[in-house]
Amino acid sequence: MNPSEIRTVTTEAQLREIVKEPPQTIWDKDIARIDEHARTIIAHSPFVLLATANSDGVLDVSPRGDPAGSVLVLDDHRLVLADRPGNQRLDSLRNLLDNPRAGLLFIVPGMNETLRVNGRATLVSDAPFFDDLTVQGKRPRLAVLIDVEELYMHCAKAFLRSSLWNPETWPERKSLPTLGRIAKDHLGLKGVPAKVIDAGLAMDAKMNQY
C-alpha cells in the first residue's frame, strides 16, 4: 500500500468532521462514584482489564481474574483489587509507580454492557482489607487501590458486533496454536516439543494461581 493513500486524522476538529459531538447525556453518564448499580456489577464481575501507562506513554493492558466478588468496594469512591501471581514482569505495577493513572473495564459473563472506571491508583503492600482479598487460603502480597475519578457504563455495541457470548461464533480450539507451540516458536526452542512446554505451563498455572 502506498502511504500517500492513507488519510490520517491529526486534530480534534478533523475528528469531529467525521464523528459529531454526542448528546449531552453521553457526557453526563459519568457519575464519578460507585453507586448501587456499579457495586452490583463489580460484585458479579470475575474478570477486569487494567490499563496503565508509564510517564513515557508506554501502555499496558493486563487481564485480572478472580472469583466474582473478589474486587472490594471500600466506599463510594474507592475500590481495591488483589495482585495475584503472574509472570513477574510487573508491567502494570511498574507503570503505576511511574504514573498512577489507571483504567478498569469490568466484564460480567453474558452481559453485553461493561463498567468503565478511571482513577488514581496506589500500590498497597498490607492493609486490614487484605484478609478480605484472601482466596483459597492465599493472602495477596500486593493490591491496587483505586480512587475513582470517572465511572460510567459502556454500551453493548462492541459485544453485540463481536457476538462474544455466542458459542456458535467461537473457533474450534484445535484450530488455534497452543501457548506451548507459540512459546516454542517465539523463543526459538527447537529442541523442546511443544507438548512438553504445554504440560509445564499447565502445571505452573494449576499450582501458582494464588
C-alpha positions as CSV (number, residue, x, y, z in Angstrom):
1,M,0.0,0.0,0.0
2,N,1.2,3.5,-0.9
3,P,1.5,5.6,2.3
4,S,0.0,8.5,0.3
5,E,-3.2,6.6,0.1
6,I,-3.7,6.7,3.9
7,R,-5.6,9.7,5.1
8,T,-4.7,10.5,8.7
9,V,-6.6,12.5,11.3
10,T,-4.3,14.8,13.3
11,T,-6.7,17.3,15.1
12,E,-9.9,17.0,17.1
13,A,-11.5,19.4,14.6
14,Q,-10.8,16.8,11.8
15,L,-12.1,14.1,14.0
16,R,-15.3,15.9,14.7
17,E,-15.9,16.4,11.0
18,I,-16.2,12.6,10.8
19,V,-17.9,11.9,14.2
20,K,-20.2,14.5,15.5
21,E,-20.4,15.6,19.2
22,P,-22.6,13.2,21.2
23,P,-25.7,14.4,23.0
24,Q,-25.1,15.9,26.5
25,T,-26.5,12.8,28.2
26,I,-23.5,10.8,27.0
27,W,-21.2,13.2,28.8
28,D,-23.5,13.2,31.8
29,K,-23.4,9.4,32.3
30,D,-20.1,9.7,34.1
31,I,-21.2,9.8,37.8
32,A,-17.6,9.6,39.3
33,R,-18.7,7.4,42.2
34,I,-19.6,3.8,42.9
35,D,-23.3,3.7,43.2
36,E,-25.6,0.7,43.9
37,H,-25.6,-0.4,40.3
38,A,-21.8,-0.2,39.9
39,R,-21.5,-2.2,43.2
40,T,-23.7,-4.9,41.7
41,I,-21.7,-5.2,38.5
42,I,-18.4,-5.2,40.3
43,A,-19.7,-7.9,42.7
44,H,-20.7,-10.1,39.7
45,S,-17.5,-9.5,37.6
46,P,-14.9,-12.2,37.7
47,F,-12.8,-10.5,35.1
48,V,-11.4,-7.0,34.8
49,L,-8.9,-5.3,32.4
50,L,-6.4,-3.0,34.0
51,A,-4.9,-0.3,31.7
52,T,-1.8,1.6,32.7
53,A,0.9,3.8,31.1
54,N,4.3,5.0,32.3
55,S,5.4,8.6,32.1
56,D,6.8,8.0,28.6
57,G,3.4,6.8,27.4
58,V,4.3,3.1,27.1
59,L,1.0,1.3,27.5
60,D,-0.1,-2.0,29.1
61,V,-3.4,-3.7,29.4
62,S,-3.5,-6.6,31.9
63,P,-6.3,-9.1,32.4
64,R,-7.2,-9.7,36.0
65,G,-9.3,-12.7,37.1
66,D,-10.7,-13.8,40.4
67,P,-13.9,-15.3,41.7
68,A,-16.8,-12.9,41.3
69,G,-17.0,-10.6,44.4
70,S,-13.2,-10.6,44.9
71,V,-12.9,-6.9,44.0
72,L,-13.7,-4.9,47.1
73,V,-15.6,-1.7,47.2
74,L,-14.4,0.2,50.3
75,D,-16.7,3.2,49.9
76,D,-18.4,5.3,47.2
77,H,-15.0,6.4,45.8
78,R,-12.5,3.6,46.4
79,L,-12.2,0.0,45.3
80,V,-9.3,-2.4,45.6
81,L,-8.2,-5.5,43.6
82,A,-5.6,-8.1,44.6
83,D,-2.5,-8.6,42.6
84,R,-2.2,-12.3,42.0
85,P,1.0,-14.3,40.9
86,G,1.8,-13.8,37.2
87,N,4.9,-13.7,35.0
88,Q,6.7,-11.4,37.4
89,R,7.4,-8.8,34.8
90,L,5.2,-6.4,36.8
91,D,4.4,-4.3,33.8
92,S,1.2,-2.8,35.3
93,L,2.7,-2.2,38.7
94,R,5.9,-0.6,37.4
95,N,3.8,1.7,35.3
96,L,1.7,2.7,38.3
97,L,4.8,3.6,40.3
98,D,5.8,5.9,37.4
99,N,2.3,7.2,36.6
100,P,-0.6,6.4,38.9
101,R,-3.4,6.9,36.3
102,A,-5.3,3.7,35.7
103,G,-8.4,2.5,33.7
104,L,-10.5,-0.5,34.6
105,L,-13.1,-2.4,32.4
106,F,-15.3,-4.7,34.4
107,I,-16.9,-7.6,32.4
108,V,-19.7,-9.9,33.6
109,P,-20.2,-13.1,31.6
110,G,-23.3,-13.0,29.5
111,M,-23.7,-9.2,29.9
112,N,-23.1,-7.1,26.9
113,E,-22.7,-3.8,28.8
114,T,-19.4,-3.1,30.7
115,L,-18.5,-0.8,33.5
116,R,-15.6,1.6,32.9
117,V,-13.7,3.1,35.8
118,N,-10.8,5.6,35.6
119,G,-8.9,7.0,38.5
120,R,-5.7,7.2,40.5
121,A,-4.0,4.0,41.7
122,T,-1.9,3.3,44.8
123,L,0.1,0.1,45.4
124,V,-0.6,-1.3,48.8
125,S,1.6,-4.0,50.5
126,D,-0.6,-4.5,53.5
127,A,-3.9,-3.3,55.0
128,P,-6.8,-4.6,57.1
129,F,-8.8,-5.4,53.9
130,F,-6.1,-7.9,52.7
131,D,-7.9,-10.5,54.8
132,D,-11.0,-10.0,52.6
133,L,-8.8,-10.4,49.5
134,T,-7.8,-13.9,50.5
135,V,-8.8,-16.6,48.0
136,Q,-8.2,-20.4,48.5
137,G,-6.3,-19.5,51.7
138,K,-3.8,-17.3,49.9
139,R,-3.5,-13.7,51.1
140,P,-2.1,-11.4,48.3
141,R,1.3,-9.8,48.7
142,L,0.1,-6.6,46.9
143,A,-3.1,-4.9,46.0
144,V,-4.1,-2.0,43.8
145,L,-6.2,0.7,45.5
146,I,-8.2,2.9,43.0
147,D,-9.5,6.3,43.9
148,V,-12.4,6.6,41.4
149,E,-12.5,9.8,39.3
150,E,-14.7,8.6,36.4
151,L,-17.3,5.8,36.3
152,Y,-19.8,5.1,33.7
153,M,-21.5,2.3,31.7
154,H,-20.3,1.4,28.3
155,C,-23.0,0.3,25.8
156,A,-23.4,-3.1,24.3
157,K,-22.4,-2.4,20.7
158,A,-18.9,-3.9,20.7
159,F,-20.1,-7.1,22.4
160,L,-23.1,-7.4,20.0
161,R,-20.9,-6.8,16.9
162,S,-18.4,-9.5,18.1
163,S,-21.1,-12.0,19.3
164,L,-18.7,-12.6,22.1
165,W,-21.1,-14.7,24.3
166,N,-22.5,-16.7,21.4
167,P,-20.7,-20.1,21.4
168,E,-21.7,-20.7,17.8
169,T,-19.3,-18.0,16.7
170,W,-16.3,-19.4,18.7
171,P,-13.5,-21.0,16.7
172,E,-12.6,-24.6,17.4
173,R,-9.9,-24.6,20.0
174,K,-7.9,-27.1,17.9
175,S,-7.7,-24.6,15.1
176,L,-5.6,-22.3,17.2
177,P,-2.0,-22.9,18.4
178,T,-1.4,-23.8,22.0
179,L,0.7,-21.5,24.2
180,G,3.4,-24.1,24.2
181,R,3.5,-24.0,20.4
182,I,3.7,-20.2,20.4
183,A,6.4,-20.1,23.1
184,K,8.4,-22.7,21.2
185,D,8.4,-20.5,18.1
186,H,8.7,-17.2,19.7
187,L,11.7,-18.3,21.9
188,G,13.3,-20.5,19.3
189,L,13.1,-23.6,21.5
190,K,13.9,-26.0,18.7
191,G,14.9,-28.9,21.0
192,V,11.8,-29.0,23.1
193,P,8.5,-30.4,21.9
194,A,5.5,-28.1,22.2
195,K,3.6,-30.6,24.2
196,V,6.3,-30.7,26.9
197,I,6.1,-26.9,27.2
198,D,2.3,-27.1,27.3
199,A,2.5,-29.6,30.2
200,G,4.8,-27.4,32.1
201,L,2.7,-24.3,31.6
202,A,-0.4,-26.2,32.7
203,M,1.2,-27.4,35.8
204,D,2.5,-23.9,36.7
205,A,-0.9,-22.4,36.1
206,K,-2.6,-25.0,38.3
207,M,0.0,-24.8,41.1
208,N,0.5,-21.0,41.2
209,Q,-2.9,-19.4,40.7
210,Y,-2.7,-17.7,44.1
